[in-house]
Amino acid sequence: MDFMTFPFPRSGLMSGRATRALVVLAAVIAVGWSGMLYAANQSVQGAKKDDGGFDGDAPTAILVEASSGSVLFEKNADELRAPSSMMKLMTAEVVFNAVKDGTIKLTDEYRISENAWRRGGAPSGGSTMFAALNSKVSVSDLLRGALIQSGNDACIALAEGMAGNEKIFAADYMTKRARELGLTKSTFANSNGLPDPGNKMTVRELAMLARHIILDFPEFYKILGEKEFTWNKIRQQNRNPLLNAMEGADGLKTGFTKEGGYGMVGSAVQNGTRLIVVVNGLEDPEDRATEAKKMLEWGFRNFETRTLFAADQTLGYAKVFGGESRSVKLSSPVPVKVMVQKNGGEKLIARVVYSGPVKAPIEPGQKVGVVRVWRGPNIAMEAPVYAAEAVGRGSTMRRAIDGASELVIGMFRAGAEKL
């Protein structure tokens, strides 16, 4: 197999005193088929239609396969924009997690304060579940009001019920939980996505959030596919246009503000494969629905899942510090898979990235880093890799030699950074 050098983007490297990158498979990954076809261009301009790519109009968009996390298409995916009501997914995740942890129960009831009623209820003129002033509503019903009816009053009631006020909920609950999930760019100023300069998310992080909800909260995810909800004798339809327009569509959330434009997070399953689409910044609600559906159909039509590395297959070796062995074998307990185009081969590059050298002793199954797979200039997917064997502590001499070696490497690195 041919090998080639493919430099890491600086922002993509793991933190640590010395980051090592081991090329595991650094050229064309031939996954059981012949022929040569470059991957769909995932640049900010999007793919060229003539090359089998997606031709779309959304200013920001991403298409992801849920199981592996493979990115099939992206366009300005890291651009921060107002997420509008799509941000309600973050509020919902905070509630889902609190219920899972036992902090709150679905049967707990929260009062609809005057603030929730005026800013998010019937007097507001915005999307609302029409909860009555001073009434008490269960967490279960508030979730449905927030996710099916896009009720701003429901979100405010949840925030006030859990945190005392919405500002604390946004800062101490939503932001903290987002960082725990790896959403490093998202910022929140309220619970519902109503216009505020502090509400910013990228389509990539919205897709990450959606994938997490789908995989980790399957029972709660079913709420997002319910087609209607009645509260206060007012029946409202789910605002997701895909539910009635596409086979297998079962979530997630739409959004609109003047600042952010029209957007949506959607998901559908066909032939056992689930895709997640996020678009934002469109000027018309019909364009939003058309764009999301078109992107999902393109993904289902043109891609399939292939296994790059079998479960427990050796992916590479990480350097060890102070161990009885100089390196440790790395593998994944589950197959590493990626979505690839059906009509040929794709040029993929895989590397193991870890923060190291890894200090001994090392236990089997200890997480060491990740294997990242690139499709063109963008990361198509990544998965954790683990030590496949134990490495005990080395002798005093071995640790001294490794320490001196790292000191010299550190000095050279510091000198190079000053140049």
C-alpha positions, 0 to 999 in steps of 0.5 A: 500500500502506498503511503503519503504525508497528510499534516494535522490541522493545528486545532485538531490535535489533542492537548498534552505536553507532547502530541504524537501522531502515528500514521496508521493508514495514510493514503487510499483506503481500498475498502473492498472495491476497485477504481479511484474516485476522489471524495465529495468535496467538503469545503465551505463551497460544498461538493461539485454536483458533477463529481457526485457531490451535493448541490445545495443552497443552505448557507450552513449545512452538514449531513452525518451518519448517526452510528459512526458519526461519518460526515458525508457533506458539510458547508460552513459547518463551523460558522456560528449562527443564531440557532433559533428554536433548534436551541431547544434541543440543548434545553431538552438534553439538560432535562433528559440528563437530569431525569436519567440521573434522578435529579428530577422526575417526569412527574415533577410539576413546575409553575408557569410564572408571569415571566414564562407566560408573558415572554413565552406564552399566549401574550408573547405572540410567539410559539407557545404551548399555551400554558395558563398563568400560575398553572403547574405543568409536569416535566413530561408535558413541558418537554412535549410542549417545548419539542412538539409545539416549540413552546417558549413558555415550556422552556422558560418554565423548565429553566425556572423550575430547575435553576430558579431563573433562566439566566442561571439555567443558560449559564450553569446548566446549558453551557456546562452540559454542552462543554461536557458533550464536546460542544466547545463553540456553542453559547447560550443566553436563554432556554428557548432560542429567542433572539439574543446575541448570546445564542450561537451554535454551529450546524456541526455542534447541532448535529453532534447534539442530535446524534447524542440525543438519538443514541443516548436517550432513545426513549426521549427521542421518540417525543420528537417524532410525535406528530401533535400535542394538545394542551389547554384544549389547543391541539398543535401539529409538530412543526417538523415538515419532514415527518409527513414528507419523507420515509423514515423521518422521525425528528428533530426540530425546526427554528426561525428568527430574523437574525438566524433565518430558517433552519432545522435539525432532521433525521431519518432511517432507511434500510437500517441507516440513520442520517442526521441533517442540519441546515441554517440561514435559509430565507424561506420555510419551504426552502428549509424543508426542501433542502433538508429532504434533498440532502437526506435523499442524496445521502441515502442514495449515494452512500453505504457503510464500510468497515475500515478496521475490524474489532480488536484489529491493531491500528498502530502503536503509541510511544510509552514513557517509563515502561517495560516496553517502548510502545503499546499496541492500540485497537478498538473493541468495536469495528471502526466504520465509515460511510463511503460513496457507493459508486467507487473508491474514496481517498481516505486518510486515517491517523491515530492521534494521542497525547503522549508519550503515554505514561506507564503503567498502562492497563488493557482497555485504557483509552489512549487517543482517537483514530481520525479518518479524513475525507479530503480536507475534512474529518469524516469520522473519529473513534476512540482507541484503547491499549490492547495490552498491559505495559508495566513500569520499567526500571529506574534506568529506563524512566531516566532515559525516557525523561532525558529524551523527552527533555531534549525533544521539548527543548527542540520543540520550544526552539522551533516554535520561536522561529 
